[in-house]
Amino acid sequence: MALTFYNTLSRSLEEFKPLSGSEARLYTCGPTVYDFAHIGNFRAYVFEDLLRRALRFEGYRVIQVMNLTDVDDKTIRGSRAAGKSLRDYTEPFKRAFFEDIDALGIERAEHYPAATDHVPEMIALIRRLEERGAAYRSDDGSVYFNISKFPGYGRLGHIDLSGLKPGARVAQDEYMKENAADFALWKAWCEEDGDVAWDSPWGRGRPGWHIECSAMSMKYLGETFDLHTGGMDNMFPHHDDEIAQSEAATGKRFVNVWMHCAHLVVDGRKMSKSLGNFYSLRDLLKRGYSGRELRYALMAVHYRQALNFTFEALDAARAALGRLDEFLRRLRETAGNALPAAALPGWAAECRAGFAAAIRNDLNISGALASVFNGVHEGNRLMAAGGLAPADAAAALDMLGELDGVLGLLAVREDRPGAEAEALLAERAAVRKAKNWARSDEIRVRLGELGWVVQDTPGGSKLVRKAGT
């Protein structure tokens, strides 16, 4: 069975055919670093990690770019409210984001471009749009995209433009479908921006949110690439605006396949601080849950289906992982020091085949997990009857390690932190107390290479085996 994905643009399942036969180029909308990421954000990031791993499982070399939005309406408002420079305000949230994705077993992308490091590329792209007659300068020095110059505008989000008023504009980054209008590519400096501004051909100002992703994705992936993902809330205006400005500038198709993750609700209600049901990963760690348990809960529902997050679901994830961990323990015990058999035993081969078929069908995670647990049931039955040879157990362990390259959930090997990891944990406490964030980041990366992530708890910090290692 070929690898197929649901393309939001065509509203259909399509066989994945990358532009390069062996390489998949993927752009994923990353965090806006004005606050800690919440579990709704992480639902999308875990889905994108599953996609990345599935592509590699199918033999593709993956080039993934995830942007960091560190200048937009939200970050500027937050920095001014905190009385900090934009950089001083956003940097702690960037560090927290990387700590969180490590705790969730999310693999690192190849590139994490920050918007503030790519303003020249954004200016160059806006100049191209001006040259093609798709952008115009307003009286205040801002530059807008003329959506009437792009006939296919709004096709991703199914926007009805019949009532559009010629020349209507929208300056804010986020707006509703009924407010579709010419959108800001470059925003002229205003008093609310404080010291956040760059020189440009149009005067001092800053880029609009939508141009950031077009400029950064094309810099690292080319003017046309394979996959672009994000949450359903990104479809309009963000992704529709990306398509319009990118294709108007290049005259080429921007992205071949668009994939969008459905919303997360909490106990059947929209997540909101005012309702008291707003959770970051850190909130859940304080309640005694692990990043691995949250990863399972966020992953276990198909990405195009709305996910109702509950603490019962987290408890169910804990129980499921406990069952998997116990099965792995018994397999290791049965395998001993035996070398893996040349061929998988029938039940394990069936487990792998079912898993692969499910993943190839638009990341059918429920089918993939069902295949794994069917294998657990049969393997346990054989071990209980004394009918599983050590070599077959060793082969099954290798197979599960391969499948976990997609899932990122299992501790396939069992060990304890070594002396280096323990020493790094102690050093981390000291350098964080001294606010040496650069060294703290180096320690986090090295611990990840060793297979460990730090979990900060009210009782102190501890090392937890990184999922999938």
C-alpha positions as CSV (number, residue, x, y, z in Angstrom):
1,M,0.0,0.0,0.0
2,A,1.3,3.5,-0.9
3,L,1.7,6.2,1.6
4,T,-1.4,8.5,1.4
5,F,-2.3,11.7,3.1
6,Y,-5.5,13.8,3.2
7,N,-4.7,17.0,1.4
8,T,-6.8,19.9,2.9
9,L,-6.5,21.8,-0.4
10,S,-8.0,19.1,-2.6
11,R,-10.2,17.7,0.2
12,S,-9.1,14.2,-0.8
13,L,-6.7,11.4,0.0
14,E,-3.6,11.5,-2.2
15,E,-0.7,9.3,-2.7
16,F,2.4,11.0,-1.4
17,K,4.8,11.8,-4.3
18,P,7.6,14.1,-3.2
19,L,9.3,16.4,-5.6
20,S,12.5,14.5,-4.9
21,G,12.2,10.8,-5.0
22,S,14.0,10.2,-1.7
23,E,13.6,13.4,0.2
24,A,10.5,14.9,1.9
25,R,10.5,18.6,2.5
26,L,8.2,19.7,5.4
27,Y,7.2,23.1,6.9
28,T,5.5,23.1,10.2
29,C,4.0,26.2,11.8
30,G,5.8,26.6,15.1
31,P,5.1,28.5,18.3
32,T,4.5,32.2,18.8
33,V,6.8,32.7,21.8
34,Y,4.7,35.2,23.8
35,D,3.8,32.6,26.5
36,F,4.3,28.9,27.4
37,A,2.8,26.6,24.7
38,H,-0.4,24.8,25.8
39,I,-1.6,21.3,25.2
40,G,-3.6,22.4,22.2
41,N,-0.4,23.6,20.6
42,F,1.3,20.3,21.5
43,R,-1.5,18.3,19.9
44,A,-0.4,19.8,16.6
45,Y,3.4,19.4,17.3
46,V,2.9,15.8,18.3
47,F,1.0,15.2,15.0
48,E,3.8,16.8,13.0
49,D,6.3,14.6,14.8
50,L,4.3,11.5,14.0
51,L,4.3,12.7,10.3
52,R,8.0,13.3,10.3
53,R,8.7,9.8,11.8
54,A,6.3,8.1,9.4
55,L,8.0,9.6,6.4
56,R,11.3,8.3,7.7
57,F,9.8,4.9,8.4
58,E,8.9,4.8,4.7
59,G,12.5,5.5,3.8
60,Y,12.4,9.2,3.1
61,R,15.1,11.6,4.2
62,V,13.2,14.4,5.9
63,I,14.1,18.1,5.8
64,Q,11.8,19.8,8.3
65,V,11.6,23.5,9.0
66,M,9.6,24.9,12.1
67,N,9.5,28.6,12.5
68,L,9.6,30.6,15.7
69,T,7.4,33.6,15.6
70,D,9.2,36.1,17.8
71,V,7.8,39.3,16.4
72,D,4.1,39.9,15.8
73,D,1.2,41.6,17.5
74,K,1.1,39.3,20.5
75,T,4.9,39.3,21.2
76,I,5.0,43.1,21.0
77,R,2.0,43.5,23.3
78,G,3.5,41.0,25.8
79,S,7.0,42.6,25.8
80,R,5.6,46.1,26.4
81,A,3.3,44.9,29.2
82,A,6.3,43.2,30.8
83,G,8.5,46.3,30.4
84,K,11.1,44.2,28.5
85,S,12.8,44.3,25.1
86,L,11.3,42.0,22.6
87,R,14.4,39.6,22.8
88,D,14.4,39.5,26.6
89,Y,10.7,38.8,26.6
90,T,10.7,36.0,24.0
91,E,14.0,34.2,24.7
92,P,12.7,32.4,27.9
93,F,9.7,31.2,26.0
94,K,11.9,29.8,23.3
95,R,13.9,27.9,25.8
96,A,10.8,26.6,27.5
97,F,9.5,25.4,24.1
98,F,12.5,23.3,23.5
99,E,12.4,21.9,27.0
100,D,8.8,20.9,26.4
101,I,9.3,19.2,23.1
102,D,12.2,17.2,24.6
103,A,9.9,16.0,27.4
104,L,7.3,15.0,24.8
105,G,9.8,13.0,22.8
106,I,9.4,15.3,19.8
107,E,12.3,15.0,17.4
108,R,14.2,18.1,16.5
109,A,13.6,19.7,13.1
110,E,16.5,20.4,10.9
111,H,15.9,24.2,11.0
112,Y,14.2,26.5,13.5
113,P,14.3,29.9,11.9
114,A,13.3,32.9,14.1
115,A,11.4,35.6,12.4
116,T,13.6,38.4,13.7
117,D,16.7,36.8,12.0
118,H,15.0,36.8,8.6
119,V,13.6,40.3,8.1
120,P,15.9,40.9,5.0
121,E,14.3,37.9,3.3
122,M,10.8,39.2,4.1
123,I,11.6,42.6,2.7
124,A,13.0,41.0,-0.5
125,L,9.8,39.0,-0.9
126,I,7.6,42.0,-0.5
127,R,9.7,43.8,-3.1
128,R,9.0,41.0,-5.5
129,L,5.3,41.3,-4.9
130,E,5.5,45.0,-5.6
131,E,7.3,44.4,-8.8
132,R,4.6,42.0,-9.9
133,G,1.8,44.4,-9.0
134,A,0.4,42.3,-6.2
135,A,1.3,44.7,-3.4
136,Y,0.8,48.4,-2.8
137,R,1.9,51.0,-0.3
138,S,-0.7,52.8,1.8
139,D,-0.5,56.4,2.9
140,D,1.0,55.5,6.3
141,G,3.9,53.6,4.8
142,S,2.5,50.1,5.4
143,V,2.4,47.6,2.5
144,Y,-0.6,45.5,1.7
145,F,-1.2,42.5,-0.5
146,N,-3.9,43.1,-3.1
147,I,-6.1,40.0,-2.9
148,S,-7.9,41.0,-6.1
149,K,-4.7,40.3,-8.0
150,F,-4.8,36.6,-6.9
151,P,-7.8,34.9,-8.4
152,G,-7.6,31.8,-6.3
153,Y,-7.5,33.7,-3.0
154,G,-9.2,31.8,-0.1
155,R,-9.5,28.4,-1.7
156,L,-7.9,26.6,1.3
157,G,-10.4,28.1,3.8
158,H,-13.3,28.3,1.3
159,I,-13.7,32.0,1.5
160,D,-16.6,33.7,-0.1
161,L,-15.3,36.9,-1.7
162,S,-18.6,38.0,-3.3
163,G,-19.2,40.7,-0.7
164,L,-15.6,42.0,-0.7
165,K,-15.3,45.7,-0.8
166,P,-12.5,46.9,-3.2
167,G,-9.6,48.3,-1.3
168,A,-10.7,47.1,2.1
169,R,-7.8,46.4,4.4
170,V,-7.0,44.5,7.5
171,A,-3.9,45.4,9.6
172,Q,-4.1,42.9,12.4
173,D,-2.4,39.5,12.1
174,E,-5.5,37.4,12.9
175,Y,-9.0,38.0,11.7
176,M,-12.2,36.2,10.8
177,K,-13.4,35.0,7.3
178,E,-16.1,37.7,7.1
179,N,-13.3,40.3,7.4
180,A,-11.3,39.0,4.5
181,A,-9.5,42.0,2.9
182,D,-6.1,43.1,1.6
183,F,-3.7,42.1,4.4
184,A,-0.6,43.7,5.8
185,L,2.8,42.5,4.4
186,W,4.7,45.4,6.1
187,K,3.5,47.4,9.0
188,A,4.7,51.0,9.4
189,W,6.0,51.8,12.8
190,C,3.5,53.1,15.3
191,E,3.9,54.1,18.9
192,E,2.5,50.8,20.2
193,D,5.5,49.0,18.6
194,G,8.0,50.7,20.9
195,D,11.5,50.0,19.8
196,V,10.5,47.1,17.5
197,A,11.3,48.3,14.0
198,W,13.5,47.7,11.0
199,D,14.6,50.0,8.2
200,S,13.0,49.2,4.9
201,P,12.3,50.8,1.4
202,W,9.0,51.9,2.9
203,G,10.4,53.4,6.1
204,R,10.7,52.0,9.6
205,G,8.4,49.2,10.5
206,R,8.0,45.5,10.9
207,P,6.8,42.5,8.9
208,G,3.3,41.2,9.0
209,W,2.9,37.7,10.5
210,H,1.9,35.9,7.2
211,I,4.9,37.1,5.2
212,E,7.3,35.6,7.8
213,C,6.4,32.0,7.1
214,S,6.5,32.4,3.3
215,A,9.9,34.0,3.4
216,M,11.4,31.5,5.8
217,S,9.9,28.4,4.2
218,M,11.1,29.3,0.7
219,K,14.6,30.1,2.0
220,Y,15.1,26.7,3.5
221,L,12.8,24.5,1.3
222,G,12.6,26.2,-2.1
223,E,9.8,28.0,-3.8
224,T,7.8,24.8,-4.1
225,F,7.9,22.0,-1.5
226,D,6.1,18.9,-0.4
227,L,4.2,19.3,2.8
228,H,2.9,22.2,5.0
229,T,1.1,21.5,8.3
230,G,-0.6,23.4,11.1
231,G,-3.7,23.5,13.2
232,M,-7.1,24.0,11.7
233,D,-7.1,27.5,13.1
234,N,-4.2,28.3,10.8
235,M,-6.1,27.6,7.6
236,F,-7.5,31.1,7.4
237,P,-6.2,33.6,7.3
238,H,-2.6,32.4,7.8
239,H,-2.2,29.6,5.3
240,D,-4.5,31.2,2.7
241,D,-2.4,34.4,2.9
242,E,0.8,32.3,2.6
243,I,-0.5,30.7,-0.5
244,A,-1.5,34.0,-2.1
245,Q,1.7,35.9,-1.4
246,S,4.0,33.0,-2.2
247,E,2.4,32.1,-5.5
248,A,1.9,35.7,-6.6
249,A,5.6,36.3,-6.0
250,T,6.9,33.2,-7.8
251,G,4.2,32.2,-10.3
252,K,4.6,28.6,-9.0
253,R,2.6,26.3,-6.8
254,F,3.7,26.9,-3.2
255,V,3.0,23.6,-1.5
256,N,1.8,20.2,-2.9
257,V,0.1,18.8,0.2
258,W,-1.5,20.7,3.1
259,M,-2.3,18.8,6.3
260,H,-4.2,20.3,9.3
261,C,-4.7,19.0,12.8
262,A,-8.2,19.3,14.4
263,H,-8.9,21.2,17.5
264,L,-8.4,20.0,21.1
265,V,-11.1,20.7,23.7
266,V,-11.0,20.0,27.4
267,D,-13.9,18.0,29.0
268,G,-15.9,18.9,25.9
269,R,-15.3,22.7,26.2
270,K,-13.0,25.1,24.5
271,M,-9.8,25.5,26.5
272,S,-9.8,28.9,28.3
273,K,-8.0,30.4,31.2
274,S,-11.3,31.9,32.4
275,L,-12.8,28.4,32.6
276,G,-9.9,27.1,34.5
277,N,-9.2,24.3,32.0
278,F,-6.1,25.8,30.3
279,Y,-3.1,23.6,30.7
280,S,0.6,23.8,29.7
281,L,2.8,20.7,29.8
282,R,4.3,22.1,33.0
283,D,0.9,22.2,34.7
284,L,0.5,18.5,33.9
285,L,4.0,17.6,35.1
286,K,3.2,19.2,38.4
287,R,0.2,16.9,38.7
288,G,2.5,13.9,38.4
289,Y,2.0,13.0,34.7
290,S,4.9,12.5,32.4
291,G,5.6,13.9,28.9
292,R,5.3,10.3,27.6
293,E,1.8,9.9,29.0
294,L,0.7,13.2,27.5
295,R,2.3,12.3,24.1
296,Y,0.3,9.1,24.1
297,A,-3.0,10.9,25.0
298,L,-2.4,13.5,22.3
299,M,-1.4,11.0,19.7
300,A,-4.0,8.3,20.2
301,V,-6.8,10.1,18.4
302,H,-6.5,10.6,14.6
303,Y,-5.1,14.0,13.8
304,R,-8.2,15.0,11.7
305,Q,-10.6,14.2,14.6
306,A,-11.2,16.6,17.4
307,L,-9.6,15.5,20.6
308,N,-11.4,15.7,23.9
309,F,-8.7,16.0,26.5
310,T,-9.6,14.6,29.9
311,F,-7.6,13.4,32.9
312,E,-9.3,10.0,32.4
313,A,-7.7,9.9,29.0
314,L,-4.3,10.6,30.7
315,D,-4.9,7.9,33.2
316,A,-5.8,5.5,30.3
317,A,-2.6,6.5,28.6
318,R,-0.7,5.7,31.7
319,A,-2.3,2.3,31.9
320,A,-1.6,1.5,28.2
321,L,2.0,2.5,28.5
322,G,2.3,0.4,31.7
323,R,1.0,-2.6,29.7
324,L,3.5,-2.0,26.9
325,D,6.4,-1.5,29.4
326,E,5.5,-4.8,31.1
327,F,5.4,-6.6,27.8
328,L,8.9,-5.2,26.9
329,R,10.2,-6.3,30.3
330,R,9.0,-9.9,29.7
331,L,10.3,-9.9,26.2
332,R,13.8,-8.8,27.4
333,E,13.7,-11.5,30.1
334,T,12.8,-14.2,27.6
335,A,15.3,-13.0,25.0
336,G,18.2,-13.0,27.4
337,N,21.4,-12.7,25.4
338,A,20.0,-14.5,22.4
339,L,20.7,-13.1,18.9
340,P,17.5,-12.2,16.9
341,A,16.0,-14.9,14.7
342,A,16.6,-14.4,11.0
343,A,12.9,-14.0,10.4
344,L,10.1,-12.6,12.6
345,P,7.8,-15.1,14.2
346,G,4.3,-15.0,12.5
347,W,2.6,-13.0,15.2
348,A,5.3,-10.3,15.1
349,A,5.3,-10.1,11.3
350,E,1.6,-9.7,11.4
351,C,1.9,-6.9,14.0
352,R,4.4,-5.0,11.8
353,A,2.4,-5.4,8.6
354,G,-0.8,-4.2,10.3
355,F,1.1,-1.2,11.8
356,A,2.7,-0.2,8.5
357,A,-0.6,-0.5,6.6
358,A,-2.3,1.7,9.1
359,I,0.4,4.4,9.2
360,R,0.4,4.5,5.4
361,N,-3.4,5.2,5.4
362,D,-3.2,8.9,6.4
363,L,-1.5,8.2,9.7
364,N,-4.3,5.9,11.0
365,I,-2.9,5.8,14.5
366,S,-5.8,3.9,16.1
367,G,-5.2,1.1,13.6
368,A,-1.5,1.2,14.2
369,L,-1.9,1.0,18.0
370,A,-4.4,-1.8,17.6
371,S,-1.9,-3.8,15.7
372,V,0.7,-3.2,18.4
373,F,-1.7,-4.3,21.2
374,N,-2.8,-7.4,19.2
375,G,0.9,-8.3,19.1
376,V,1.2,-7.7,22.8
377,H,-1.7,-10.0,23.4
378,E,-0.3,-12.8,21.3
379,G,3.2,-12.4,22.6
380,N,2.0,-12.6,26.2
381,R,0.0,-15.7,25.4
382,L,3.0,-17.4,23.9
383,M,5.3,-16.4,26.8
384,A,2.7,-17.6,29.4
385,A,2.7,-21.0,27.6
386,G,6.5,-21.2,27.4
387,G,6.2,-21.2,23.6
388,L,8.3,-18.2,22.7
389,A,11.9,-18.9,21.8
390,P,14.6,-16.5,23.0
391,A,15.7,-15.7,19.4
392,D,12.1,-14.9,18.4
393,A,11.7,-12.7,21.5
394,A,14.9,-10.9,20.5
395,A,13.6,-10.4,16.9
396,A,10.3,-9.1,18.3
397,L,12.2,-6.6,20.4
398,D,14.0,-5.3,17.3
399,M,10.7,-5.1,15.5
400,L,9.1,-3.0,18.3
401,G,12.1,-0.7,18.3
402,E,11.5,-0.1,14.6
403,L,7.8,0.6,15.2
404,D,8.7,3.0,18.0
405,G,10.7,5.0,15.6
406,V,7.3,6.1,14.5
407,L,5.5,6.2,17.9
408,G,8.3,7.6,20.1
409,L,6.7,6.0,23.2
410,L,8.6,3.0,24.3
411,A,11.6,2.5,26.5
412,V,12.9,-0.4,24.4
413,R,16.0,-0.7,26.4
414,E,16.1,-0.6,30.2
415,D,18.9,1.1,32.1
416,R,19.7,3.9,34.5
417,P,21.4,7.3,34.0
418,G,25.2,7.0,33.7
419,A,27.7,9.1,35.5
420,E,27.9,11.7,32.7
421,A,24.1,12.2,32.8
422,E,24.0,12.5,36.5
423,A,26.9,15.0,36.5
424,L,25.1,17.1,33.8
425,L,21.9,17.2,35.9
426,A,23.8,18.6,38.8
427,E,25.6,21.1,36.6
428,R,22.3,22.2,35.1
429,A,20.9,23.1,38.5
430,A,24.0,25.3,39.1
431,V,24.0,27.1,35.8
432,R,20.3,27.8,35.9
433,K,20.7,29.3,39.3
434,A,23.4,31.5,37.8
435,K,21.1,32.2,34.8
436,N,23.7,30.9,32.3
437,W,21.0,29.9,29.8
438,A,23.5,29.2,27.0
439,R,25.2,26.4,29.0
440,S,21.8,25.2,30.2
441,D,20.8,24.7,26.6
442,E,24.0,22.9,25.8
443,I,23.4,20.5,28.8
444,R,19.8,19.9,27.6
445,V,21.0,19.0,24.1
446,R,23.7,16.6,25.5
447,L,21.3,14.9,27.8
448,G,19.0,14.3,24.8
449,E,21.9,12.8,22.9
450,L,22.4,10.4,25.9
451,G,18.7,9.5,25.8
452,W,17.5,11.6,28.8
453,V,15.2,14.6,29.4
454,V,14.9,16.6,32.6
455,Q,11.6,16.6,34.4
456,D,11.3,19.5,36.9
457,T,9.0,18.7,39.8
458,P,8.1,20.5,43.1
459,G,10.5,18.1,44.8
460,G,13.4,18.8,42.4
461,S,14.7,17.8,39.0
462,K,15.1,14.2,37.8
463,L,16.1,12.4,34.7
464,V,13.5,10.6,32.7
465,R,14.3,8.2,29.8
466,K,13.6,10.0,26.5
467,A,10.7,8.4,24.7
468,G,11.8,6.0,21.9
469,T,15.3,5.5,23.2
